Amino acid sequence: MNSGAEAVETAIKIARKYGYEKRGIPENEAKIVVAKDNFHGRTTTIVSFSNDEDARKNFGPYTPWI
Ligand SMILES: Cc1ncc(COP(=O)(O)O)c(C=O)c1O
């Protein structure tokens, strides 16, 4: 990976693919559960699951199912 954010994005993709292909989660219904007060980077999806307003403000709409 080139950055922490890219590693986190890739982890999300792997978790979703595993859920769909190995755990039978219906298509497009996977949910990602995160801890409050996290910081994992500044991509749109990553700020979608943060409560850090400095990172989030004016970057919505945010990624759903998190
Ligand atoms: C815990 C954690 N995850 C992810 C990141 C994002 O890393 P990057 O800035 O390389 O995308 C950071 C950056 O400080 C971090 O502290």
N, CA, C, O and the ligand as a Tripos MOL2 file, in Angstrom:
@<TRIPOS>MOLECULE
protein
  280   279    67     0     0
PROTEIN
NO_CHARGES

@<TRIPOS>ATOM
      1 N           0.8500   -1.1990    0.0000 N.3       1 MET1
      2 CA          0.0000    0.0000    0.0000 C.3       1 MET1
      3 C           0.8850    1.2480    0.0000 C.2       1 MET1
      4 O           2.0200    1.2200    0.4760 O.2       1 MET1
      5 N           0.3520    2.3260   -0.5360 N.am      2 ASN2
      6 CA          1.0830    3.5920   -0.5780 C.3       2 ASN2
      7 C           0.7670    4.4910    0.6090 C.2       2 ASN2
      8 O           1.5060    5.4380    0.8770 O.2       2 ASN2
      9 N          -0.3140    4.2130    1.3190 N.am      3 SER3
     10 CA         -0.7220    5.0820    2.4210 C.3       3 SER3
     11 C          -1.5780    4.2940    3.3970 C.2       3 SER3
     12 O          -2.0690    3.2090    3.0870 O.2       3 SER3
     13 N          -1.7460    4.8710    4.5920 N.am      4 GLY4
     14 CA         -2.6350    4.2430    5.5670 C.3       4 GLY4
     15 C          -4.0610    4.1750    5.0710 C.2       4 GLY4
     16 O          -4.7440    3.1690    5.2620 O.2       4 GLY4
     17 N          -4.5170    5.2510    4.4290 N.am      5 ALA5
     18 CA         -5.8930    5.2770    3.9320 C.3       5 ALA5
     19 C          -6.1110    4.1890    2.8780 C.2       5 ALA5
     20 O          -7.1610    3.5470    2.8480 O.2       5 ALA5
     21 N          -5.1320    3.9910    2.0330 N.am      6 GLU6
     22 CA         -5.2680    2.9470    1.0080 C.3       6 GLU6
     23 C          -5.3310    1.5670    1.6610 C.2       6 GLU6
     24 O          -6.0730    0.6990    1.2000 O.2       6 GLU6
     25 N          -4.5620    1.3580    2.7240 N.am      7 ALA7
     26 CA         -4.6200    0.0830    3.4380 C.3       7 ALA7
     27 C          -6.0020   -0.1340    4.0540 C.2       7 ALA7
     28 O          -6.5390   -1.2400    4.0000 O.2       7 ALA7
     29 N          -6.5810    0.9270    4.6430 N.am      8 VAL8
     30 CA         -7.9050    0.8130    5.2570 C.3       8 VAL8
     31 C          -8.9590    0.5430    4.1870 C.2       8 VAL8
     32 O          -9.8220   -0.3150    4.3770 O.2       8 VAL8
     33 N          -8.9030    1.2520    3.0810 N.am      9 GLU9
     34 CA         -9.8550    1.0210    1.9890 C.3       9 GLU9
     35 C          -9.7660   -0.4340    1.4970 C.2       9 GLU9
     36 O         -10.7850   -1.0690    1.2290 O.2       9 GLU9
     37 N          -8.5580   -0.9390    1.3860 N.am     10 THR10
     38 CA         -8.3750   -2.3150    0.9270 C.3      10 THR10
     39 C          -8.9160   -3.3020    1.9570 C.2      10 THR10
     40 O          -9.5140   -4.3110    1.5840 O.2      10 THR10
     41 N          -8.7160   -3.0290    3.2380 N.am     11 ALA11
     42 CA         -9.2580   -3.9010    4.2900 C.3      11 ALA11
     43 C         -10.7860   -3.9510    4.2130 C.2      11 ALA11
     44 O         -11.3820   -5.0130    4.3860 O.2      11 ALA11
     45 N         -11.4130   -2.8080    3.9550 N.am     12 ILE12
     46 CA        -12.8780   -2.7710    3.8110 C.3      12 ILE12
     47 C         -13.3020   -3.6480    2.6350 C.2      12 ILE12
     48 O         -14.2550   -4.4190    2.7490 O.2      12 ILE12
     49 N         -12.6060   -3.5360    1.5170 N.am     13 LYS13
     50 CA        -12.9550   -4.3290    0.3420 C.3      13 LYS13
     51 C         -12.8000   -5.8220    0.6210 C.2      13 LYS13
     52 O         -13.6570   -6.6220    0.2460 O.2      13 LYS13
     53 N         -11.7080   -6.1890    1.2770 N.am     14 ILE14
     54 CA        -11.4820   -7.6100    1.5900 C.3      14 ILE14
     55 C         -12.5790   -8.1270    2.5130 C.2      14 ILE14
     56 O         -13.1070   -9.2190    2.3050 O.2      14 ILE14
     57 N         -12.9210   -7.3390    3.5370 N.am     15 ALA15
     58 CA        -13.9640   -7.7720    4.4810 C.3      15 ALA15
     59 C         -15.2960   -7.9510    3.7740 C.2      15 ALA15
     60 O         -16.0030   -8.9270    4.0270 O.2      15 ALA15
     61 N         -15.6470   -7.0300    2.8980 N.am     16 ARG16
     62 CA        -16.9160   -7.1440    2.1700 C.3      16 ARG16
     63 C         -16.9080   -8.3520    1.2400 C.2      16 ARG16
     64 O         -17.8710   -9.1180    1.2070 O.2      16 ARG16
     65 N         -15.8410   -8.5210    0.4960 N.am     17 LYS17
     66 CA        -15.7630   -9.6630   -0.4410 C.3      17 LYS17
     67 C         -15.8590  -10.9820    0.3260 C.2      17 LYS17
     68 O         -16.5520  -11.9020   -0.1080 O.2      17 LYS17
     69 N         -15.1700  -11.0760    1.4570 N.am     18 TYR18
     70 CA        -15.2500  -12.2800    2.2870 C.3      18 TYR18
     71 C         -16.6840  -12.5010    2.7580 C.2      18 TYR18
     72 O         -17.1900  -13.6230    2.7260 O.2      18 TYR18
     73 N         -17.3310  -11.4280    3.1940 N.am     19 GLY19
     74 CA        -18.7100  -11.5490    3.6660 C.3      19 GLY19
     75 C         -19.6400  -12.0680    2.5800 C.2      19 GLY19
     76 O         -20.4740  -12.9360    2.8390 O.2      19 GLY19
     77 N         -19.5040  -11.5470    1.3750 N.am     20 TYR20
     78 CA        -20.3730  -11.9780    0.2690 C.3      20 TYR20
     79 C         -20.0630  -13.3990   -0.1910 C.2      20 TYR20
     80 O         -20.9670  -14.2040   -0.4140 O.2      20 TYR20
     81 N         -18.7660  -13.6950   -0.3290 N.am     21 GLU21
     82 CA        -18.3960  -14.9690   -0.9510 C.3      21 GLU21
     83 C         -18.3100  -16.1260    0.0400 C.2      21 GLU21
     84 O         -18.5240  -17.2740   -0.3520 O.2      21 GLU21
     85 N         -18.0090  -15.8680    1.2830 N.am     22 LYS22
     86 CA        -17.8130  -16.9520    2.2600 C.3      22 LYS22
     87 C         -18.8860  -17.0070    3.3340 C.2      22 LYS22
     88 O         -19.1120  -18.0680    3.9160 O.2      22 LYS22
     89 N         -19.5550  -15.8880    3.6130 N.am     23 ARG23
     90 CA        -20.5070  -15.8590    4.7240 C.3      23 ARG23
     91 C         -21.9540  -15.6670    4.2820 C.2      23 ARG23
     92 O         -22.8620  -15.6250    5.1130 O.2      23 ARG23
     93 N         -22.1650  -15.5520    2.9710 N.am     24 GLY24
     94 CA        -23.5230  -15.5080    2.4450 C.3      24 GLY24
     95 C         -24.2880  -14.2270    2.7070 C.2      24 GLY24
     96 O         -25.5180  -14.2400    2.7200 O.2      24 GLY24
     97 N         -23.5940  -13.1220    2.9170 N.am     25 ILE25
     98 CA        -24.2840  -11.8480    3.1000 C.3      25 ILE25
     99 C         -24.9270  -11.4510    1.7650 C.2      25 ILE25
    100 O         -24.2620  -11.5160    0.7300 O.2      25 ILE25
    101 N         -26.2040  -11.0400    1.7610 N.am     26 PRO26
    102 CA        -26.8590  -10.6540    0.5120 C.3      26 PRO26
    103 C         -26.1300   -9.4830   -0.1680 C.2      26 PRO26
    104 O         -25.5660   -8.6090    0.4920 O.2      26 PRO26
    105 N         -26.1610   -9.4980   -1.5020 N.am     27 GLU27
    106 CA        -25.4380   -8.5000   -2.2910 C.3      27 GLU27
    107 C         -25.7810   -7.0730   -1.8470 C.2      27 GLU27
    108 O         -26.9500   -6.7220   -1.6900 O.2      27 GLU27
    109 N         -24.7600   -6.2800   -1.6540 N.am     28 ASN28
    110 CA        -24.8610   -4.8550   -1.3030 C.3      28 ASN28
    111 C         -25.4690   -4.5900    0.0700 C.2      28 ASN28
    112 O         -25.9560   -3.4890    0.3260 O.2      28 ASN28
    113 N         -25.4480   -5.5810    0.9510 N.am     29 GLU29
    114 CA        -25.9720   -5.3690    2.3070 C.3      29 GLU29
    115 C         -24.9080   -5.4900    3.3910 C.2      29 GLU29
    116 O         -25.2310   -5.4780    4.5790 O.2      29 GLU29
    117 N         -23.6530   -5.6050    2.9980 N.am     30 ALA30
    118 CA        -22.5890   -5.7010    3.9970 C.3      30 ALA30
    119 C         -22.5020   -4.4050    4.8040 C.2      30 ALA30
    120 O         -22.6630   -3.3100    4.2650 O.2      30 ALA30
    121 N         -22.2490   -4.5470    6.0870 N.am     31 LYS31
    122 CA        -22.0770   -3.3890    6.9660 C.3      31 LYS31
    123 C         -20.6810   -3.4400    7.5760 C.2      31 LYS31
    124 O         -20.1670   -4.5080    7.9070 O.2      31 LYS31
    125 N         -20.0880   -2.2720    7.7160 N.am     32 ILE32
    126 CA        -18.7950   -2.1470    8.3840 C.3      32 ILE32
    127 C         -19.0480   -1.5180    9.7540 C.2      32 ILE32
    128 O         -19.7090   -0.4850    9.8530 O.2      32 ILE32
    129 N         -18.5250   -2.1390   10.8020 N.am     33 VAL33
    130 CA        -18.6900   -1.6190   12.1650 C.3      33 VAL33
    131 C         -17.3530   -1.0330   12.6120 C.2      33 VAL33
    132 O         -16.3170   -1.6880   12.5030 O.2      33 VAL33
    133 N         -17.3760    0.1930   13.1130 N.am     34 VAL34
    134 CA        -16.1460    0.8750   13.5340 C.3      34 VAL34
    135 C         -16.2980    1.4100   14.9580 C.2      34 VAL34
    136 O         -17.4080    1.5410   15.4730 O.2      34 VAL34
    137 N         -15.1800    1.7090   15.5690 N.am     35 ALA35
    138 CA        -15.1830    2.3210   16.8980 C.3      35 ALA35
    139 C         -15.3620    3.8400   16.7690 C.2      35 ALA35
    140 O         -14.8980    4.4590   15.8120 O.2      35 ALA35
    141 N         -16.0410    4.4110   17.7480 N.am     36 LYS36
    142 CA        -16.1810    5.8620   17.8300 C.3      36 LYS36
    143 C         -14.8070    6.5060   18.0600 C.2      36 LYS36
    144 O         -13.9000    5.8830   18.6120 O.2      36 LYS36
    145 N         -14.6760    7.7580   17.6250 N.am     37 ASP37
    146 CA        -13.4470    8.5440   17.8330 C.3      37 ASP37
    147 C         -12.2390    7.9690   17.0980 C.2      37 ASP37
    148 O         -11.0980    8.1300   17.5320 O.2      37 ASP37
    149 N         -12.5080    7.2930   15.9740 N.am     38 ASN38
    150 CA        -11.4030    6.7440   15.1850 C.3      38 ASN38
    151 C         -10.7930    7.8160   14.2880 C.2      38 ASN38
    152 O         -11.4100    8.8500   14.0330 O.2      38 ASN38
    153 N          -9.5980    7.5630   13.8220 N.am     39 PHE39
    154 CA         -9.0380    8.2800   12.6710 C.3      39 PHE39
    155 C          -8.3320    7.2540   11.8130 C.2      39 PHE39
    156 O          -7.3940    6.5980   12.2680 O.2      39 PHE39
    157 N          -8.7820    7.1080   10.5590 N.am     40 HIS40
    158 CA         -8.1780    6.1260    9.6620 C.3      40 HIS40
    159 C          -7.7850    6.7230    8.3210 C.2      40 HIS40
    160 O          -7.4410    5.9850    7.3980 O.2      40 HIS40
    161 N          -7.8290    8.0640    8.1920 N.am     41 GLY41
    162 CA         -7.4480    8.6940    6.9370 C.3      41 GLY41
    163 C          -8.5050    9.6660    6.4670 C.2      41 GLY41
    164 O          -9.4220   10.0070    7.2140 O.2      41 GLY41
    165 N          -8.3780   10.1190    5.2160 N.am     42 ARG42
    166 CA         -9.2240   11.2090    4.7390 C.3      42 ARG42
    167 C          -9.9350   10.9330    3.4200 C.2      42 ARG42
    168 O         -10.4010   11.8730    2.7770 O.2      42 ARG42
    169 N         -10.0350    9.6800    2.9980 N.am     43 THR43
    170 CA        -10.8420    9.4090    1.8070 C.3      43 THR43
    171 C         -12.3210    9.6070    2.1540 C.2      43 THR43
    172 O         -12.6830    9.6710    3.3290 O.2      43 THR43
    173 N         -13.1650    9.7020    1.1340 N.am     44 THR44
    174 CA        -14.5950    9.9220    1.3780 C.3      44 THR44
    175 C         -15.1960    8.8160    2.2280 C.2      44 THR44
    176 O         -15.9340    9.0930    3.1740 O.2      44 THR44
    177 N         -14.8880    7.5600    1.9000 N.am     45 THR45
    178 CA        -15.4370    6.4600    2.6970 C.3      45 THR45
    179 C         -14.9020    6.4940    4.1220 C.2      45 THR45
    180 O         -15.6570    6.2700    5.0680 O.2      45 THR45
    181 N         -13.6480    6.7610    4.2860 N.am     46 ILE46
    182 CA        -13.0630    6.7370    5.6350 C.3      46 ILE46
    183 C         -13.6140    7.8660    6.5020 C.2      46 ILE46
    184 O         -13.8850    7.6530    7.6840 O.2      46 ILE46
    185 N         -13.7840    9.0560    5.9420 N.am     47 VAL47
    186 CA        -14.3760   10.1250    6.7680 C.3      47 VAL47
    187 C         -15.8540    9.8520    7.0370 C.2      47 VAL47
    188 O         -16.4300   10.4040    7.9740 O.2      47 VAL47
    189 N         -16.4670    9.0020    6.2130 N.am     48 SER48
    190 CA        -17.8720    8.6400    6.4450 C.3      48 SER48
    191 C         -18.0460    7.8950    7.7600 C.2      48 SER48
    192 O         -19.1220    7.9680    8.3520 O.2      48 SER48
    193 N         -17.0450    7.1920    8.2360 N.am     49 PHE49
    194 CA        -17.1930    6.4640    9.4990 C.3      49 PHE49
    195 C         -16.3990    7.1020   10.6270 C.2      49 PHE49
    196 O         -16.0780    6.4460   11.6170 O.2      49 PHE49
    197 N         -16.0840    8.3840   10.4750 N.am     50 SER50
    198 CA        -15.4370    9.1320   11.5510 C.3      50 SER50
    199 C         -16.4240   10.1240   12.1560 C.2      50 SER50
    200 O         -17.3580   10.5590   11.4830 O.2      50 SER50
    201 N         -16.2240   10.4810   13.4070 N.am     51 ASN51
    202 CA        -16.9960   11.5790   13.9860 C.3      51 ASN51
    203 C         -16.1080   12.8190   14.1700 C.2      51 ASN51
    204 O         -16.4410   13.7200   14.9400 O.2      51 ASN51
    205 N         -14.9830   12.8540   13.4590 N.am     52 ASP52
    206 CA        -14.0700   13.9990   13.4890 C.3      52 ASP52
    207 C         -14.5790   15.0470   12.4940 C.2      52 ASP52
    208 O         -14.4010   14.9020   11.2840 O.2      52 ASP52
    209 N         -15.2030   16.0840   13.0070 N.am     53 GLU53
    210 CA        -15.8290   17.0710   12.1280 C.3      53 GLU53
    211 C         -14.8170   17.7900   11.2450 C.2      53 GLU53
    212 O         -15.1630   18.1960   10.1360 O.2      53 GLU53
    213 N         -13.5790   17.9600   11.7000 N.am     54 ASP54
    214 CA        -12.5600   18.5820   10.8470 C.3      54 ASP54
    215 C         -12.3460   17.7690    9.5750 C.2      54 ASP54
    216 O         -12.1530   18.3330    8.4980 O.2      54 ASP54
    217 N         -12.3790   16.4540    9.7000 N.am     55 ALA55
    218 CA        -12.1580   15.5800    8.5400 C.3      55 ALA55
    219 C         -13.4180   15.4400    7.6830 C.2      55 ALA55
    220 O         -13.3250   15.2240    6.4740 O.2      55 ALA55
    221 N         -14.6090   15.5630    8.3100 N.am     56 ARG56
    222 CA        -15.8790   15.2740    7.6180 C.3      56 ARG56
    223 C         -16.5500   16.4670    6.9640 C.2      56 ARG56
    224 O         -17.1440   16.3500    5.8920 O.2      56 ARG56
    225 N         -16.4520   17.6280    7.6240 N.am     57 LYS57
    226 CA        -17.2990   18.7630    7.2670 C.3      57 LYS57
    227 C         -17.1660   19.1460    5.7840 C.2      57 LYS57
    228 O         -16.0660   19.3490    5.2690 O.2      57 LYS57
    229 N         -18.3100   19.2350    5.1280 N.am     58 ASN58
    230 CA        -18.4230   19.6230    3.7160 C.3      58 ASN58
    231 C         -17.8610   18.6010    2.7290 C.2      58 ASN58
    232 O         -17.5180   18.9430    1.5970 O.2      58 ASN58
    233 N         -17.7690   17.3390    3.1710 N.am     59 PHE59
    234 CA        -17.3570   16.2690    2.2480 C.3      59 PHE59
    235 C         -18.4690   15.2450    2.0080 C.2      59 PHE59
    236 O         -18.2350   14.2110    1.3820 O.2      59 PHE59
    237 N         -19.6730   15.5280    2.5010 N.am     60 GLY60
    238 CA        -20.7860   14.6220    2.2580 C.3      60 GLY60
    239 C         -21.3020   14.7560    0.8390 C.2      60 GLY60
    240 O         -20.8510   15.6590    0.1340 O.2      60 GLY60
    241 N         -22.2210   13.9160    0.3700 N.am     61 PRO61
    242 CA        -22.8310   12.8520    1.1570 C.3      61 PRO61
    243 C         -21.8320   11.7310    1.4360 C.2      61 PRO61
    244 O         -20.8900   11.5100    0.6750 O.2      61 PRO61
    245 N         -22.0590   11.0440    2.5260 N.am     62 TYR62
    246 CA        -21.1160   10.0410    3.0080 C.3      62 TYR62
    247 C         -21.4960    8.6420    2.5380 C.2      62 TYR62
    248 O         -22.6240    8.3840    2.1170 O.2      62 TYR62
    249 N         -20.5160    7.7500    2.6250 N.am     63 THR63
    250 CA        -20.7230    6.3650    2.2140 C.3      63 THR63
    251 C         -21.6810    5.6720    3.2000 C.2      63 THR63
    252 O         -21.4550    5.7240    4.4090 O.2      63 THR63
    253 N         -22.7490    5.0240    2.6990 N.am     64 PRO64
    254 CA        -23.6860    4.3580    3.6080 C.3      64 PRO64
    255 C         -23.1930    2.9880    4.0770 C.2      64 PRO64
    256 O         -22.1360    2.5190    3.6550 O.2      64 PRO64
    257 N         -23.9630    2.3630    4.9460 N.am     65 TRP65
    258 CA        -23.7450    1.0040    5.4510 C.3      65 TRP65
    259 C         -22.5210    0.8930    6.3370 C.2      65 TRP65
    260 O         -21.8700   -0.1510    6.3920 O.2      65 TRP65
    261 N         -22.2150    1.9800    7.0300 N.am     66 ILE66
    262 CA        -21.1210    1.9340    7.9880 C.3      66 ILE66
    263 C         -21.6740    2.3470    9.3290 C.2      66 ILE66
    264 O         -20.9370    2.3890   10.3140 O.2      66 ILE66
    265 C1         -4.4290    5.2110   12.6460 C.3      67 LIG67
    266 C2         -4.2380    5.8090   11.2810 C.ar     67 LIG67
    267 N1         -4.8270    5.2010   10.2320 N.ar     67 LIG67
    268 C3         -4.7140    5.7160    9.0000 C.ar     67 LIG67
    269 C4         -4.0020    6.8880    8.7660 C.ar     67 LIG67
    270 C5         -3.9330    7.4410    7.3610 C.3      67 LIG67
    271 O1         -2.6740    7.3140    6.8220 O.3      67 LIG67
    272 P1         -2.2770    8.1150    5.4980 P.3      67 LIG67
    273 O2         -2.1730    9.5580    5.8860 O.co2    67 LIG67
    274 O3         -0.9380    7.5220    5.1310 O.co2    67 LIG67
    275 O4         -3.3370    7.8760    4.4810 O.co2    67 LIG67
    276 C6         -3.3900    7.5300    9.8110 C.ar     67 LIG67
    277 C7         -2.6300    8.7830    9.5720 C.2      67 LIG67
    278 O5         -2.2370    9.4910   10.4870 O.2      67 LIG67
    279 C8         -3.5320    6.9960   11.1100 C.ar     67 LIG67
    280 O6         -2.9840    7.6230   12.1740 O.3      67 LIG67
@<TRIPOS>BOND
     1     1     2 1
     2     2     3 1
     3     3     4 2
     4     3     5 am
     5     5     6 1
     6     6     7 1
     7     7     8 2
     8     7     9 am
     9     9    10 1
    10    10    11 1
    11    11    12 2
    12    11    13 am
    13    13    14 1
    14    14    15 1
    15    15    16 2
    16    15    17 am
    17    17    18 1
    18    18    19 1
    19    19    20 2
    20    19    21 am
    21    21    22 1
    22    22    23 1
    23    23    24 2
    24    23    25 am
    25    25    26 1
    26    26    27 1
    27    27    28 2
    28    27    29 am
    29    29    30 1
    30    30    31 1
    31    31    32 2
    32    31    33 am
    33    33    34 1
    34    34    35 1
    35    35    36 2
    36    35    37 am
    37    37    38 1
    38    38    39 1
    39    39    40 2
    40    39    41 am
    41    41    42 1
    42    42    43 1
    43    43    44 2
    44    43    45 am
    45    45    46 1
    46    46    47 1
    47    47    48 2
    48    47    49 am
    49    49    50 1
    50    50    51 1
    51    51    52 2
    52    51    53 am
    53    53    54 1
    54    54    55 1
    55    55    56 2
    56    55    57 am
    57    57    58 1
    58    58    59 1
    59    59    60 2
    60    59    61 am
    61    61    62 1
    62    62    63 1
    63    63    64 2
    64    63    65 am
    65    65    66 1
    66    66    67 1
    67    67    68 2
    68    67    69 am
    69    69    70 1
    70    70    71 1
    71    71    72 2
    72    71    73 am
    73    73    74 1
    74    74    75 1
    75    75    76 2
    76    75    77 am
    77    77    78 1
    78    78    79 1
    79    79    80 2
    80    79    81 am
    81    81    82 1
    82    82    83 1
    83    83    84 2
    84    83    85 am
    85    85    86 1
    86    86    87 1
    87    87    88 2
    88    87    89 am
    89    89    90 1
    90    90    91 1
    91    91    92 2
    92    91    93 am
    93    93    94 1
    94    94    95 1
    95    95    96 2
    96    95    97 am
    97    97    98 1
    98    98    99 1
    99    99   100 2
   100    99   101 am
   101   101   102 1
   102   102   103 1
   103   103   104 2
   104   103   105 am
   105   105   106 1
   106   106   107 1
   107   107   108 2
   108   107   109 am
   109   109   110 1
   110   110   111 1
   111   111   112 2
   112   111   113 am
   113   113   114 1
   114   114   115 1
   115   115   116 2
   116   115   117 am
   117   117   118 1
   118   118   119 1
   119   119   120 2
   120   119   121 am
   121   121   122 1
   122   122   123 1
   123   123   124 2
   124   123   125 am
   125   125   126 1
   126   126   127 1
   127   127   128 2
   128   127   129 am
   129   129   130 1
   130   130   131 1
   131   131   132 2
   132   131   133 am
   133   133   134 1
   134   134   135 1
   135   135   136 2
   136   135   137 am
   137   137   138 1
   138   138   139 1
   139   139   140 2
   140   139   141 am
   141   141   142 1
   142   142   143 1
   143   143   144 2
   144   143   145 am
   145   145   146 1
   146   146   147 1
   147   147   148 2
   148   147   149 am
   149   149   150 1
   150   150   151 1
   151   151   152 2
   152   151   153 am
   153   153   154 1
   154   154   155 1
   155   155   156 2
   156   155   157 am
   157   157   158 1
   158   158   159 1
   159   159   160 2
   160   159   161 am
   161   161   162 1
   162   162   163 1
   163   163   164 2
   164   163   165 am
   165   165   166 1
   166   166   167 1
   167   167   168 2
   168   167   169 am
   169   169   170 1
   170   170   171 1
   171   171   172 2
   172   171   173 am
   173   173   174 1
   174   174   175 1
   175   175   176 2
   176   175   177 am
   177   177   178 1
   178   178   179 1
   179   179   180 2
   180   179   181 am
   181   181   182 1
   182   182   183 1
   183   183   184 2
   184   183   185 am
   185   185   186 1
   186   186   187 1
   187   187   188 2
   188   187   189 am
   189   189   190 1
   190   190   191 1
   191   191   192 2
   192   191   193 am
   193   193   194 1
   194   194   195 1
   195   195   196 2
   196   195   197 am
   197   197   198 1
   198   198   199 1
   199   199   200 2
   200   199   201 am
   201   201   202 1
   202   202   203 1
   203   203   204 2
   204   203   205 am
   205   205   206 1
   206   206   207 1
   207   207   208 2
   208   207   209 am
   209   209   210 1
   210   210   211 1
   211   211   212 2
   212   211   213 am
   213   213   214 1
   214   214   215 1
   215   215   216 2
   216   215   217 am
   217   217   218 1
   218   218   219 1
   219   219   220 2
   220   219   221 am
   221   221   222 1
   222   222   223 1
   223   223   224 2
   224   223   225 am
   225   225   226 1
   226   226   227 1
   227   227   228 2
   228   227   229 am
   229   229   230 1
   230   230   231 1
   231   231   232 2
   232   231   233 am
   233   233   234 1
   234   234   235 1
   235   235   236 2
   236   235   237 am
   237   237   238 1
   238   238   239 1
   239   239   240 2
   240   239   241 am
   241   241   242 1
   242   242   243 1
   243   243   244 2
   244   243   245 am
   245   245   246 1
   246   246   247 1
   247   247   248 2
   248   247   249 am
   249   249   250 1
   250   250   251 1
   251   251   252 2
   252   251   253 am
   253   253   254 1
   254   254   255 1
   255   255   256 2
   256   255   257 am
   257   257   258 1
   258   258   259 1
   259   259   260 2
   260   259   261 am
   261   261   262 1
   262   262   263 1
   263   263   264 2
   264   265   266 1
   265   266   267 ar
   266   266   279 ar
   267   267   268 ar
   268   268   269 ar
   269   269   270 1
   270   269   276 ar
   271   270   271 1
   272   271   272 1
   273   272   273 2
   274   272   274 1
   275   272   275 1
   276   276   277 1
   277   276   279 ar
   278   277   278 2
   279   279   280 1
@<TRIPOS>SUBSTRUCTURE
     1 MET1         2 RESIDUE 1 A MET
     2 ASN2         6 RESIDUE 1 A ASN
     3 SER3        10 RESIDUE 1 A SER
     4 GLY4        14 RESIDUE 1 A GLY
     5 ALA5        18 RESIDUE 1 A ALA
     6 GLU6        22 RESIDUE 1 A GLU
     7 ALA7        26 RESIDUE 1 A ALA
     8 VAL8        30 RESIDUE 1 A VAL
     9 GLU9        34 RESIDUE 1 A GLU
    10 THR10       38 RESIDUE 1 A THR
    11 ALA11       42 RESIDUE 1 A ALA
    12 ILE12       46 RESIDUE 1 A ILE
    13 LYS13       50 RESIDUE 1 A LYS
    14 ILE14       54 RESIDUE 1 A ILE
    15 ALA15       58 RESIDUE 1 A ALA
    16 ARG16       62 RESIDUE 1 A ARG
    17 LYS17       66 RESIDUE 1 A LYS
    18 TYR18       70 RESIDUE 1 A TYR
    19 GLY19       74 RESIDUE 1 A GLY
    20 TYR20       78 RESIDUE 1 A TYR
    21 GLU21       82 RESIDUE 1 A GLU
    22 LYS22       86 RESIDUE 1 A LYS
    23 ARG23       90 RESIDUE 1 A ARG
    24 GLY24       94 RESIDUE 1 A GLY
    25 ILE25       98 RESIDUE 1 A ILE
    26 PRO26      102 RESIDUE 1 A PRO
    27 GLU27      106 RESIDUE 1 A GLU
    28 ASN28      110 RESIDUE 1 A ASN
    29 GLU29      114 RESIDUE 1 A GLU
    30 ALA30      118 RESIDUE 1 A ALA
    31 LYS31      122 RESIDUE 1 A LYS
    32 ILE32      126 RESIDUE 1 A ILE
    33 VAL33      130 RESIDUE 1 A VAL
    34 VAL34      134 RESIDUE 1 A VAL
    35 ALA35      138 RESIDUE 1 A ALA
    36 LYS36      142 RESIDUE 1 A LYS
    37 ASP37      146 RESIDUE 1 A ASP
    38 ASN38      150 RESIDUE 1 A ASN
    39 PHE39      154 RESIDUE 1 A PHE
    40 HIS40      158 RESIDUE 1 A HIS
    41 GLY41      162 RESIDUE 1 A GLY
    42 ARG42      166 RESIDUE 1 A ARG
    43 THR43      170 RESIDUE 1 A THR
    44 THR44      174 RESIDUE 1 A THR
    45 THR45      178 RESIDUE 1 A THR
    46 ILE46      182 RESIDUE 1 A ILE
    47 VAL47      186 RESIDUE 1 A VAL
    48 SER48      190 RESIDUE 1 A SER
    49 PHE49      194 RESIDUE 1 A PHE
    50 SER50      198 RESIDUE 1 A SER
    51 ASN51      202 RESIDUE 1 A ASN
    52 ASP52      206 RESIDUE 1 A ASP
    53 GLU53      210 RESIDUE 1 A GLU
    54 ASP54      214 RESIDUE 1 A ASP
    55 ALA55      218 RESIDUE 1 A ALA
    56 ARG56      222 RESIDUE 1 A ARG
    57 LYS57      226 RESIDUE 1 A LYS
    58 ASN58      230 RESIDUE 1 A ASN
    59 PHE59      234 RESIDUE 1 A PHE
    60 GLY60      238 RESIDUE 1 A GLY
    61 PRO61      242 RESIDUE 1 A PRO
    62 TYR62      246 RESIDUE 1 A TYR
    63 THR63      250 RESIDUE 1 A THR
    64 PRO64      254 RESIDUE 1 A PRO
    65 TRP65      258 RESIDUE 1 A TRP
    66 ILE66      262 RESIDUE 1 A ILE
    67 LIG67      265 GROUP 0 **** ****
